[in-house]
Amino acid sequence: MARCDEGYLCEVCGREVDKLEESDLYLRYILGMVDPDVLHAAPERHLSCNPSFSQYIVHTEFSPVEVTGDFDKRLLDPVFVADREAEITSGYERLLEVARGETSIFQYPQ
C-alpha cells in the first residue's frame, strides 16, 4: 500500500499508514464514502487517528476507541449508534478480507 515512494501518510500524525487494516481511507472507500476516481488523491488517516469514525467499529481485531465530547457515541441516539456500528463494523470486516487477500479491493465499493 504505497503512494509512489512516499507511501500514504496520515494527515493527523504524519506517520505512514502501512497496513490496509489501519486505513481510514480504504475503509471509507469500501463503504462507498470515497469515490474511486479520487481515491488516489484523498487524504489518508490511521483509523486510530479518526476516533469519531472508528469508535463505531466493534470487532475483536480492533482496539475500541473512545471519544469524549459532542461526538461520543454514548451520548447519541442508541438506534443511530447501533445502525452506525453495524454499517462500519461490516465494512471493517470486508477491509480485513481484502487485507488477507480473501477479496479483491476492486469488488468495492458496494
N, C-alpha and C positions, 0 to 999 in steps of 0.2 A: 504494500500500500504506500506508494510514494508518488509525490507530485514532483516530477523531474528529479534533480539531485538533492533538492532541499527537503523533500518529504512534506507531509501535511503537518503544519504547525498549529497548535492550539492558539486561538485568538485570545484566550483568557490567561493561560500560564506561560505560553511561549514554547513549551516543550513539544517534541514530536509525538503525534498520535500514530504509534507504530503497530497497533493491533486493531483489527477490524472490530472486534467486540468491545472496544473502548470508544468507538467513533459515534459521536452525536450526529455528525453529518450523514453517515451511511444509515443509521437507524431512521433518521428523518426521511431519507430517500426511500427506504423500504416501506415506510408508512405513507408514502405519496406526498410528503410535505415539501420535498425538494424536486424541482423539475429536472429531468435528465439532461436537458440542454445547458443547465447552469451548474451541474454537479461539479465539474472540474474547476469552477471559479468561486464556488460558495465557501464561506468561512467554515473552518473546522474547529471542533472543541472536543475535549475528552467528555464522556458522559458525566464524570465526576465534577467537571468544571461548569456544568449546566444543571445545577441541582433542582431548579424549578421545573425542569422537564423530567430529569431522571428519577425524581422522587416517586414517580408512578411505576417504575419497574419493580415488580415483586417477583423475584426469581432467586432460586438457591445459588445461582452462579453470579449474582450481582450483589455487592455490598449495599445495604439500604442507605439511602441518602435522606437526611432531614433538612427541612427548610424552616427558617424562623421568619416571622413577619407575615405580611399580607398574602403571600403565595403558598404558605404552609398548607398542605392538603388536609391536615387535621382540622383546619378552620373552614374548610369548604363543604359544600353540599355533599353528603355521603353518596348519593346516586351519581352525581357528576364524577366524584373520585373513583367509584367502582367502575364506571364506564371507561374513564381515562386509564386506570390501571389495566383493565382488560385489553384495551387497544395497544397501549405502549408495551406492555409485557409480551403480548403476542408478536409484535414487531421485533422485540429483543430476541425472542426465541427464533424467529426467522433469521435475524442477524447472526446468531450463533450457528445456525445451519450453514449459512454462507461461509462463515469463518472456518468451519470444519470441513468445507468442501463438499457438503452434502447437497447443496443447492447452489445454482448459479445466480450471481447478482443481476444477471440480465433477465431473470424472471420477474424482476421488480421494477417499478412499484406495481402493486396490485390494487 
